[in-house]
């Protein structure tokens, strides 16, 4: 007798059972391998992410074939599977005595066939253990997630694992503190205390004078009220100095020892060191940026020309931040007073 033919409807159900079981186990291993491979690709910044997908497909095909060969039903397996449904070894006994033509063997076979005919093929279904089912779902989620991250990293959408790990590891780069302080007669517009890592730049600040005062210089000799300290390599305490208009006029009359460095910093407002010694001489100087009768004199049209040029440059510079542009505008507003 041929069990496969005699019980074809049950045999077909058993084959489907073997296919589902093979697919279940092969997917667990394949998605776990995809997760590990994609994770390694992300960490090592491997751009050829498609290799992981090809490896997944090849591995899945090989594993499914192996598992199906293991679970594929032969006559003995099939007989034992049927007996597990409550047939009390009737089918396996029939299988073992299939070549026995004795009366007892014939009666036993007939009895087994009658009982097998009552078996519902729905009983031959694959029910995955809960633990393995959870493991399968987890492996699929992890595999899909890791492969997605690997693709996004390879295409430059997110950082690679190597870069991410480097960002998380604390560095030994020292930090320095910069304090900006205004003496009497003015204020500092910007962040007064800044902690900056070595080699990086500080945020821009500007010294603004109060009404009746004039900015003179910073404590390090810089005479431009606007400053943007770069490439920081030490702690700094910087003070902005201001004088009254009367004091400033005295400084212009007295060419003695200047209170500020003789050479102005690049872009700073020059301060005149001496007048012509004639009290009756008209209060006007050939140099620009002088204080005449309490107002700043920049020469004929010089301020307007520089201000207009500055506006054009700010409009064309798309990389400059809005905060920096505001500081520059504030600076021009300050020196216009």
FENUR-V570116 format. One line per field, one symbol per residue. phi: phi as a letter, one per 30 degrees, with the letter a starting at -180 (. if undefined). burial: 1 if it has 9 or more other ideal C-beta (glycine too) atoms within 8 Angstrom, else 0. A space follows every 50 residues. Layout:
phi=???
burial=???
This chain:
phi=.bddddbdddddddddeddddddddddeddddddddddddddddhddddd ddddddddddddddddddddcedcdddddddddddjchidddddddcdcc cdddddddddddddddddddddddbdcdeedddddddddddddddddddd ddddcidbddddddddddddccddcbccccbcdejabcckddcbcbdeic cdddbbccdddjbbdcaddcjdccddbbdbhdbadbcccccbbddddddd dddcdddddbedcddeidddcdcaccicdddddbbdddiccbhibdccjd idddddddddddddddddddddddddddddddddddd
burial=00110010011111101111111111111111111011111111110010 11101100110011011100101000011111101010011111101000 00001101101110110010100100000001101100110111111011 11110000011111100000000001111111101101110101011100 11111111110011111110111111110001000101111111100110 11000001010001100111110010000000000000111100011000 0110011001000100000000011011111101100
